[in-house]
Amino acid sequence: MNGIHDLGGMDGLGPVKAEQNEPVFHDEWEKRMMGMFVSCFAGGHYNVDEFRHAIERMDPAHYLESSYYEHWLSSLETLLTEKGVVTQDELDERKKHIAMEDA
């Protein structure tokens, strides 16, 4: 199956710019994302293949415009709503709350 995530061997995407001494996490939320991934995985909400497949199902434009950990967040949102752990309304409310905190 070929999708937007299958970029290996493609030409014309420009050079990969390696960041010197790149940190594992660029922002605090990325650390929290790692914690959510581990806790939801350990809690049996999904397996690694399901997690990867949810990333592969992302809208292609969203996939290309988003970061590594944003892919993880999208996957988590997809899987947890599909499995009935949270509702889309609950996620939307939480996003509004976070946006107000950051304003």
The first five atom37 places (N, CA, C, CB, O) and aatype in JSON, in Angstrom:
{
  "aatype": [12, 2, 7, 9, 8, 3, 10, 7, 7, 12, 3, 7, 10, 7, 14, 19, 11, 0, 6, 5, 2, 6, 14, 19, 13, 8, 3, 6, 17, 6, 11, 1, 12, 12, 7, 12, 13, 19, 15, 4, 13, 0, 7, 7, 8, 18, 2, 19, 3, 6, 13, 1, 8, 0, 9, 6, 1, 12, 3, 14, 0, 8, 18, 10, 6, 15, 15, 18, 18, 6, 8, 17, 10, 15, 15, 10, 6, 16, 10, 10, 16, 6, 11, 7, 19, 19, 16, 5, 3, 6, 10, 3, 6, 1, 11, 11, 8, 9, 0, 12, 6, 3, 0],
  "atom_mask": [
    [1, 1, 1, 1, 1],
    [1, 1, 1, 1, 1],
    [1, 1, 1, 0, 1],
    [1, 1, 1, 1, 1],
    [1, 1, 1, 1, 1],
    [1, 1, 1, 1, 1],
    [1, 1, 1, 1, 1],
    [1, 1, 1, 0, 1],
    [1, 1, 1, 0, 1],
    [1, 1, 1, 1, 1],
    [1, 1, 1, 1, 1],
    [1, 1, 1, 0, 1],
    [1, 1, 1, 1, 1],
    [1, 1, 1, 0, 1],
    [1, 1, 1, 1, 1],
    [1, 1, 1, 1, 1],
    [1, 1, 1, 1, 1],
    [1, 1, 1, 1, 1],
    [1, 1, 1, 1, 1],
    [1, 1, 1, 1, 1],
    [1, 1, 1, 1, 1],
    [1, 1, 1, 1, 1],
    [1, 1, 1, 1, 1],
    [1, 1, 1, 1, 1],
    [1, 1, 1, 1, 1],
    [1, 1, 1, 1, 1],
    [1, 1, 1, 1, 1],
    [1, 1, 1, 1, 1],
    [1, 1, 1, 1, 1],
    [1, 1, 1, 1, 1],
    [1, 1, 1, 1, 1],
    [1, 1, 1, 1, 1],
    [1, 1, 1, 1, 1],
    [1, 1, 1, 1, 1],
    [1, 1, 1, 0, 1],
    [1, 1, 1, 1, 1],
    [1, 1, 1, 1, 1],
    [1, 1, 1, 1, 1],
    [1, 1, 1, 1, 1],
    [1, 1, 1, 1, 1],
    [1, 1, 1, 1, 1],
    [1, 1, 1, 1, 1],
    [1, 1, 1, 0, 1],
    [1, 1, 1, 0, 1],
    [1, 1, 1, 1, 1],
    [1, 1, 1, 1, 1],
    [1, 1, 1, 1, 1],
    [1, 1, 1, 1, 1],
    [1, 1, 1, 1, 1],
    [1, 1, 1, 1, 1],
    [1, 1, 1, 1, 1],
    [1, 1, 1, 1, 1],
    [1, 1, 1, 1, 1],
    [1, 1, 1, 1, 1],
    [1, 1, 1, 1, 1],
    [1, 1, 1, 1, 1],
    [1, 1, 1, 1, 1],
    [1, 1, 1, 1, 1],
    [1, 1, 1, 1, 1],
    [1, 1, 1, 1, 1],
    [1, 1, 1, 1, 1],
    [1, 1, 1, 1, 1],
    [1, 1, 1, 1, 1],
    [1, 1, 1, 1, 1],
    [1, 1, 1, 1, 1],
    [1, 1, 1, 1, 1],
    [1, 1, 1, 1, 1],
    [1, 1, 1, 1, 1],
    [1, 1, 1, 1, 1],
    [1, 1, 1, 1, 1],
    [1, 1, 1, 1, 1],
    [1, 1, 1, 1, 1],
    [1, 1, 1, 1, 1],
    [1, 1, 1, 1, 1],
    [1, 1, 1, 1, 1],
    [1, 1, 1, 1, 1],
    [1, 1, 1, 1, 1],
    [1, 1, 1, 1, 1],
    [1, 1, 1, 1, 1],
    [1, 1, 1, 1, 1],
    [1, 1, 1, 1, 1],
    [1, 1, 1, 1, 1],
    [1, 1, 1, 1, 1],
    [1, 1, 1, 0, 1],
    [1, 1, 1, 1, 1],
    [1, 1, 1, 1, 1],
    [1, 1, 1, 1, 1],
    [1, 1, 1, 1, 1],
    [1, 1, 1, 1, 1],
    [1, 1, 1, 1, 1],
    [1, 1, 1, 1, 1],
    [1, 1, 1, 1, 1],
    [1, 1, 1, 1, 1],
    [1, 1, 1, 1, 1],
    [1, 1, 1, 1, 1],
    [1, 1, 1, 1, 1],
    [1, 1, 1, 1, 1],
    [1, 1, 1, 1, 1],
    [1, 1, 1, 1, 1],
    [1, 1, 1, 1, 1],
    [1, 1, 1, 1, 1],
    [1, 1, 1, 1, 1],
    [1, 1, 1, 1, 1]
  ],
  "atom_positions": [
    [[0.85, -1.17, 0.0], [0.0, 0.0, 0.0], [0.89, 1.23, 0.0], [-0.96, 0.0, 1.22], [1.76, 1.38, 0.86]],
    [[0.68, 2.1, -0.94], [1.42, 3.34, -0.99], [0.53, 4.47, -0.51], [1.94, 3.62, -2.42], [-0.65, 4.56, -0.88]],
    [[1.09, 5.32, 0.31], [0.37, 6.48, 0.8], [1.33, 7.64, 0.94], [0.0, 0.0, 0.0], [2.5, 7.53, 0.59]],
    [[0.82, 8.74, 1.43], [1.63, 9.95, 1.56], [2.81, 9.73, 2.49], [0.77, 11.11, 2.06], [3.83, 10.41, 2.37]],
    [[2.68, 8.8, 3.42], [3.76, 8.51, 4.37], [4.9, 7.73, 3.74], [3.21, 7.74, 5.55], [5.98, 7.64, 4.34]],
    [[4.71, 7.16, 2.56], [5.75, 6.38, 1.88], [6.59, 7.3, 1.0], [5.12, 5.24, 1.02], [6.43, 7.31, -0.22]],
    [[7.48, 8.05, 1.61], [8.28, 9.03, 0.87], [9.67, 8.51, 0.51], [8.42, 10.28, 1.69], [10.4, 9.18, -0.23]],
    [[10.05, 7.35, 0.99], [11.38, 6.81, 0.73], [11.66, 6.68, -0.76], [0.0, 0.0, 0.0], [10.85, 6.14, -1.5]],
    [[12.82, 7.18, -1.19], [13.23, 7.07, -2.58], [12.65, 8.13, -3.5], [0.0, 0.0, 0.0], [12.96, 8.14, -4.69]],
    [[11.8, 9.0, -2.98], [11.23, 10.05, -3.83], [12.23, 11.18, -4.01], [9.9, 10.59, -3.22], [12.99, 11.52, -3.09]],
    [[12.22, 11.76, -5.2], [13.08, 12.89, -5.51], [12.29, 14.19, -5.45], [13.72, 12.73, -6.9], [11.06, 14.19, -5.51]],
    [[13.03, 15.3, -5.32], [12.43, 16.61, -5.42], [11.83, 17.16, -4.15], [0.0, 0.0, 0.0], [11.13, 18.17, -4.19]],
    [[12.1, 16.53, -3.01], [11.54, 17.03, -1.75], [12.52, 17.94, -1.01], [11.15, 15.86, -0.87], [12.21, 18.41, 0.09]],
    [[13.67, 18.18, -1.6], [14.65, 19.06, -0.97], [15.51, 18.31, 0.03], [0.0, 0.0, 0.0], [15.25, 17.16, 0.36]],
    [[16.55, 18.99, 0.5], [17.48, 18.32, 1.42], [16.87, 18.14, 2.81], [18.79, 19.13, 1.53], [16.0, 18.89, 3.24]],
    [[17.34, 17.13, 3.49], [16.97, 16.93, 4.9], [17.96, 17.76, 5.71], [17.01, 15.39, 5.32], [19.17, 17.56, 5.63]],
    [[17.44, 18.69, 6.49], [18.28, 19.57, 7.28], [18.38, 19.03, 8.69], [17.73, 21.02, 7.28], [17.42, 19.12, 9.47]],
    [[19.5, 18.46, 9.02], [19.71, 17.91, 10.36], [20.01, 19.03, 11.35], [20.88, 16.87, 10.35], [20.81, 19.92, 11.06]],
    [[19.37, 18.99, 12.47], [19.57, 19.98, 13.52], [20.71, 19.51, 14.43], [18.25, 20.21, 14.35], [20.64, 18.41, 14.98]],
    [[21.73, 20.32, 14.57], [22.85, 19.97, 15.44], [22.36, 19.86, 16.89], [23.98, 21.02, 15.33], [21.61, 20.71, 17.36]],
    [[22.79, 18.81, 17.57], [22.42, 18.59, 18.98], [20.92, 18.67, 19.2], [23.13, 19.61, 19.87], [20.45, 19.25, 20.18]],
    [[20.18, 18.08, 18.28], [18.73, 18.14, 18.35], [18.21, 17.48, 19.64], [18.1, 17.48, 17.12], [18.61, 16.35, 19.95]],
    [[17.34, 18.17, 20.37], [16.79, 17.56, 21.58], [15.77, 16.48, 21.23], [16.14, 18.63, 22.48], [15.22, 16.48, 20.13]],
    [[15.53, 15.59, 22.14], [14.51, 14.56, 21.93], [13.14, 15.2, 21.78], [14.51, 13.54, 23.1], [12.35, 14.8, 20.93]],
    [[12.86, 16.2, 22.61], [11.59, 16.91, 22.57], [11.87, 18.39, 22.38], [10.75, 16.67, 23.87], [12.72, 18.97, 23.06]],
    [[11.17, 19.0, 21.44], [11.31, 20.44, 21.21], [10.4, 21.26, 22.12], [11.01, 20.77, 19.75], [10.73, 22.39, 22.47]],
    [[9.27, 20.69, 22.5], [8.29, 21.41, 23.33], [7.78, 20.48, 24.44], [7.1, 21.92, 22.46], [7.87, 19.26, 24.34]],
    [[7.27, 21.09, 25.49], [6.74, 20.33, 26.63], [5.63, 19.37, 26.21], [6.24, 21.27, 27.7], [5.55, 18.25, 26.71]],
    [[4.76, 19.81, 25.29], [3.64, 18.97, 24.9], [4.11, 17.67, 24.26], [2.72, 19.73, 23.93], [3.42, 16.66, 24.35]],
    [[5.27, 17.69, 23.62], [5.8, 16.46, 23.01], [6.14, 15.43, 24.09], [7.03, 16.77, 22.15], [5.96, 14.23, 23.87]],
    [[6.64, 15.88, 25.22], [6.89, 14.97, 26.35], [5.58, 14.35, 26.83], [7.59, 15.71, 27.51], [5.51, 13.15, 27.1]],
    [[4.55, 15.18, 26.93], [3.25, 14.67, 27.37], [2.68, 13.69, 26.36], [2.27, 15.83, 27.6], [2.03, 12.71, 26.72]],
    [[2.93, 13.97, 25.08], [2.46, 13.06, 24.03], [3.11, 11.69, 24.18], [2.77, 13.64, 22.63], [2.44, 10.67, 24.03]],
    [[4.38, 11.67, 24.47], [5.08, 10.4, 24.69], [4.46, 9.65, 25.87], [6.6, 10.65, 24.95], [4.25, 8.44, 25.8]],
    [[4.16, 10.36, 26.94], [3.54, 9.76, 28.1], [2.15, 9.2, 27.79], [0.0, 0.0, 0.0], [1.8, 8.12, 28.26]],
    [[1.38, 9.93, 27.0], [0.05, 9.45, 26.63], [0.15, 8.21, 25.76], [-0.74, 10.54, 25.91], [-0.62, 7.26, 25.91]],
    [[1.11, 8.22, 24.83], [1.3, 7.05, 23.98], [1.59, 5.81, 24.83], [2.45, 7.28, 22.98], [0.96, 4.77, 24.66]],
    [[2.55, 5.94, 25.74], [2.95, 4.8, 26.57], [1.8, 4.33, 27.45], [4.16, 5.18, 27.45], [1.54, 3.13, 27.53]],
    [[1.1, 5.26, 28.1], [0.03, 4.86, 29.01], [-1.14, 4.23, 28.26], [-0.44, 6.05, 29.82], [-1.72, 3.25, 28.75]],
    [[-1.51, 4.75, 27.11], [-2.61, 4.17, 26.36], [-2.23, 2.82, 25.75], [-3.06, 5.12, 25.25], [-3.05, 1.9, 25.68]],
    [[-0.98, 2.7, 25.33], [-0.5, 1.41, 24.81], [-0.48, 0.37, 25.93], [0.93, 1.55, 24.19], [-0.97, -0.74, 25.76]],
    [[0.08, 0.75, 27.07], [0.14, -0.17, 28.21], [-1.25, -0.51, 28.73], [0.98, 0.44, 29.34], [-1.47, -1.59, 29.27]],
    [[-2.2, 0.4, 28.57], [-3.57, 0.17, 29.0], [-4.36, -0.71, 28.04], [0.0, 0.0, 0.0], [-5.53, -1.01, 28.29]],
    [[-3.73, -1.12, 26.95], [-4.37, -2.03, 26.01], [-5.35, -1.38, 25.05], [0.0, 0.0, 0.0], [-6.19, -2.07, 24.47]],
    [[-5.26, -0.06, 24.87], [-6.2, 0.62, 23.98], [-5.89, 0.4, 22.51], [-6.2, 2.09, 24.28], [-6.77, 0.57, 21.66]],
    [[-4.67, 0.04, 22.18], [-4.27, -0.22, 20.79], [-2.95, -0.97, 20.81], [-4.15, 1.1, 19.96], [-2.28, -1.06, 21.84]],
    [[-2.59, -1.5, 19.65], [-1.25, -2.09, 19.51], [-0.45, -1.23, 18.53], [-1.34, -3.57, 19.01], [-0.97, -0.28, 17.95]],
    [[0.79, -1.56, 18.36], [1.69, -0.74, 17.54], [1.2, -0.68, 16.09], [3.13, -1.29, 17.58], [1.28, 0.37, 15.45]],
    [[0.71, -1.79, 15.57], [0.23, -1.8, 14.19], [-0.99, -0.89, 14.01], [-0.12, -3.22, 13.76], [-1.1, -0.19, 13.0]],
    [[-1.89, -0.89, 14.97], [-3.05, -0.01, 14.91], [-2.61, 1.45, 14.97], [-4.04, -0.32, 16.06], [-3.14, 2.3, 14.25]],
    [[-1.64, 1.73, 15.83], [-1.13, 3.09, 15.98], [-0.54, 3.59, 14.66], [-0.07, 3.16, 17.1], [-0.83, 4.7, 14.21]],
    [[0.29, 2.75, 14.05], [0.92, 3.12, 12.77], [-0.14, 3.29, 11.68], [1.97, 2.05, 12.35], [-0.09, 4.24, 10.9]],
    [[-1.11, 2.36, 11.64], [-2.15, 2.44, 10.62], [-2.99, 3.7, 10.75], [-3.04, 1.21, 10.69], [-3.4, 4.28, 9.74]],
    [[-3.24, 4.15, 11.97], [-4.0, 5.39, 12.16], [-3.21, 6.58, 11.62], [-4.32, 5.6, 13.66], [-3.8, 7.51, 11.07]],
    [[-1.89, 6.56, 11.76], [-1.06, 7.63, 11.17], [-1.15, 7.57, 9.65], [0.43, 7.5, 11.62], [-1.26, 8.6, 8.99]],
    [[-1.11, 6.36, 9.11], [-1.17, 6.19, 7.65], [-2.52, 6.64, 7.08], [-0.91, 4.74, 7.28], [-2.62, 6.94, 5.89]],
    [[-3.56, 6.68, 7.91], [-4.88, 7.11, 7.46], [-5.1, 8.61, 7.56], [-5.94, 6.4, 8.25], [-6.17, 9.11, 7.2]],
    [[-4.09, 9.34, 8.04], [-4.22, 10.8, 8.14], [-4.46, 11.39, 6.76], [-2.97, 11.42, 8.78], [-4.0, 10.87, 5.74]],
    [[-5.19, 12.5, 6.74], [-5.33, 13.26, 5.5], [-3.94, 13.61, 4.99], [-6.2, 14.55, 5.71], [-3.12, 14.1, 5.76]],
    [[-3.64, 13.37, 3.7], [-2.28, 13.6, 3.19], [-1.75, 15.01, 3.45], [-2.26, 13.34, 1.72], [-0.58, 15.17, 3.81]],
    [[-2.58, 16.03, 3.26], [-2.11, 17.4, 3.49], [-1.77, 17.61, 4.96], [-3.17, 18.43, 3.04], [-0.75, 18.22, 5.28]],
    [[-2.6, 17.1, 5.85], [-2.34, 17.22, 7.29], [-1.05, 16.47, 7.65], [-3.54, 16.67, 8.11], [-0.24, 16.96, 8.45]],
    [[-0.86, 15.3, 7.07], [0.35, 14.52, 7.33], [1.6, 15.32, 6.96], [0.31, 13.19, 6.54], [2.55, 15.39, 7.75]],
    [[1.6, 15.92, 5.78], [2.79, 16.65, 5.31], [3.03, 17.94, 6.07], [2.65, 16.95, 3.83], [4.18, 18.38, 6.19]],
    [[1.97, 18.55, 6.57], [2.1, 19.84, 7.25], [2.37, 19.71, 8.75], [0.85, 20.64, 7.05], [2.66, 20.71, 9.41]],
    [[2.29, 18.5, 9.28], [2.41, 18.33, 10.72], [3.72, 17.65, 11.11], [1.24, 17.54, 11.25], [4.39, 17.03, 10.29]],
    [[4.05, 17.8, 12.39], [5.31, 17.27, 12.91], [5.16, 15.81, 13.33], [5.79, 18.12, 14.09], [4.07, 15.25, 13.34]],
    [[6.27, 15.22, 13.69], [6.34, 13.83, 14.13], [5.35, 13.55, 15.26], [7.76, 13.48, 14.59], [4.55, 12.62, 15.18]],
    [[5.4, 14.36, 16.31], [4.52, 14.12, 17.45], [3.08, 14.54, 17.17], [5.04, 14.87, 18.67], [2.16, 14.06, 17.83]],
    [[2.87, 15.43, 16.21], [1.5, 15.72, 15.79], [0.89, 14.5, 15.1], [1.47, 16.94, 14.84], [-0.32, 14.26, 15.21]],
    [[1.71, 13.72, 14.4], [1.23, 12.46, 13.82], [0.78, 11.53, 14.94], [2.34, 11.78, 12.97], [-0.27, 10.89, 14.84]],
    [[1.56, 11.48, 16.01], [1.2, 10.64, 17.15], [-0.11, 11.1, 17.76], [2.32, 10.66, 18.22], [-0.98, 10.28, 18.08]],
    [[-0.27, 12.41, 17.93], [-1.5, 12.95, 18.51], [-2.7, 12.62, 17.64], [-1.38, 14.48, 18.69], [-3.75, 12.22, 18.15]],
    [[-2.56, 12.77, 16.34], [-3.64, 12.44, 15.43], [-4.02, 10.97, 15.54], [-3.25, 12.77, 13.99], [-5.2, 10.62, 15.56]],
    [[-3.02, 10.11, 15.62], [-3.26, 8.67, 15.75], [-4.01, 8.37, 17.04], [-1.94, 7.9, 15.71], [-4.97, 7.6, 17.05]],
    [[-3.57, 8.97, 18.13], [-4.21, 8.74, 19.42], [-5.67, 9.2, 19.39], [-3.45, 9.48, 20.53], [-6.56, 8.49, 19.86]],
    [[-5.92, 10.38, 18.85], [-7.28, 10.89, 18.76], [-8.15, 9.95, 17.93], [-7.29, 12.31, 18.15], [-9.27, 9.63, 18.31]],
    [[-7.63, 9.5, 16.8], [-8.37, 8.61, 15.92], [-8.73, 7.31, 16.63], [-7.57, 8.31, 14.65], [-9.88, 6.89, 16.64]],
    [[-7.72, 6.67, 17.22], [-7.94, 5.36, 17.85], [-8.84, 5.44, 19.07], [-6.62, 4.75, 18.23], [-9.73, 4.61, 19.26]],
    [[-8.62, 6.45, 19.91], [-9.41, 6.53, 21.14], [-10.87, 6.9, 20.86], [-8.79, 7.56, 22.07], [-11.75, 6.49, 21.62]],
    [[-11.13, 7.65, 19.8], [-12.52, 7.92, 19.44], [-13.14, 6.7, 18.76], [-12.62, 9.15, 18.53], [-14.29, 6.36, 19.05]],
    [[-12.41, 6.05, 17.88], [-12.94, 4.86, 17.22], [-13.29, 3.76, 18.21], [-11.94, 4.34, 16.2], [-14.25, 3.01, 18.02]],
    [[-12.51, 3.66, 19.27], [-12.72, 2.6, 20.26], [-13.65, 3.02, 21.4], [-11.38, 2.18, 20.83], [-13.89, 2.25, 22.32]],
    [[-14.17, 4.25, 21.33], [-15.15, 4.7, 22.31], [-14.57, 5.1, 23.66], [0.0, 0.0, 0.0], [-15.3, 5.2, 24.64]],
    [[-13.25, 5.32, 23.72], [-12.63, 5.73, 24.97], [-12.98, 7.19, 25.27], [-11.09, 5.54, 24.91], [-13.23, 7.55, 26.42]],
    [[-12.99, 8.02, 24.24], [-13.41, 9.42, 24.34], [-14.3, 9.71, 23.15], [-12.17, 10.39, 24.39], [-14.28, 9.0, 22.15]],
    [[-15.08, 10.76, 23.27], [-15.91, 11.19, 22.14], [-15.23, 12.37, 21.45], [-17.35, 11.58, 22.61], [-14.36, 13.02, 22.01]],
    [[-15.65, 12.63, 20.23], [-15.12, 13.78, 19.51], [-15.49, 15.07, 20.24], [-15.64, 13.81, 18.07], [-14.69, 16.01, 20.29]],
    [[-16.69, 15.12, 20.81], [-17.12, 16.3, 21.57], [-16.19, 16.54, 22.77], [-18.58, 16.13, 22.06], [-15.83, 17.69, 23.05]],
    [[-15.8, 15.47, 23.47], [-14.88, 15.61, 24.61], [-13.53, 16.15, 24.15], [-14.69, 14.26, 25.32], [-12.95, 17.01, 24.8]],
    [[-13.04, 15.64, 23.03], [-11.77, 16.14, 22.5], [-11.88, 17.62, 22.12], [-11.32, 15.31, 21.29], [-11.0, 18.42, 22.43]],
    [[-12.97, 17.96, 21.44], [-13.16, 19.35, 21.02], [-13.22, 20.3, 22.21], [-14.44, 19.48, 20.19], [-12.65, 21.39, 22.17]],
    [[-13.92, 19.89, 23.28], [-14.0, 20.71, 24.49], [-12.62, 20.89, 25.12], [-14.96, 20.07, 25.5], [-12.27, 21.99, 25.53]],
    [[-11.85, 19.82, 25.18], [-10.51, 19.9, 25.77], [-9.61, 20.81, 24.94], [-9.89, 18.49, 25.88], [-8.83, 21.58, 25.5]],
    [[-9.72, 20.74, 23.63], [-8.92, 21.61, 22.75], [-9.27, 23.08, 22.98], [-9.15, 21.24, 21.28], [-8.38, 23.93, 23.01]],
    [[-10.57, 23.37, 23.16], [-10.98, 24.74, 23.45], [-10.39, 25.21, 24.77], [-12.51, 24.85, 23.48], [-9.9, 26.33, 24.88]],
    [[-10.43, 24.35, 25.76], [-9.88, 24.68, 27.09], [-8.38, 24.97, 26.99], [-10.14, 23.53, 28.08], [-7.9, 25.94, 27.57]],
    [[-7.66, 24.15, 26.28], [-6.21, 24.34, 26.12], [-5.93, 25.63, 25.36], [-5.57, 23.15, 25.38], [-5.0, 26.36, 25.71]],
    [[-6.72, 25.91, 24.33], [-6.52, 27.14, 23.55], [-6.73, 28.38, 24.41], [-7.47, 27.16, 22.35], [-6.02, 29.37, 24.25]],
    [[-7.7, 28.33, 25.31], [-7.94, 29.47, 26.21], [-6.8, 29.64, 27.2], [-9.27, 29.29, 26.96], [-6.45, 30.76, 27.55]],
    [[-6.23, 28.52, 27.65], [-5.09, 28.6, 28.59], [-3.88, 29.22, 27.92], [-4.73, 27.2, 29.13], [-3.12, 29.95, 28.55]],
    [[-3.69, 28.92, 26.62], [-2.53, 29.42, 25.89], [-2.7, 30.86, 25.43], [-2.26, 28.54, 24.7], [-1.72, 31.51, 25.06]],
    [[-3.92, 31.38, 25.45], [-4.18, 32.75, 24.95], [-3.68, 33.78, 25.92], [-5.66, 32.96, 24.7], [-3.81, 34.98, 25.66]]
  ]
}
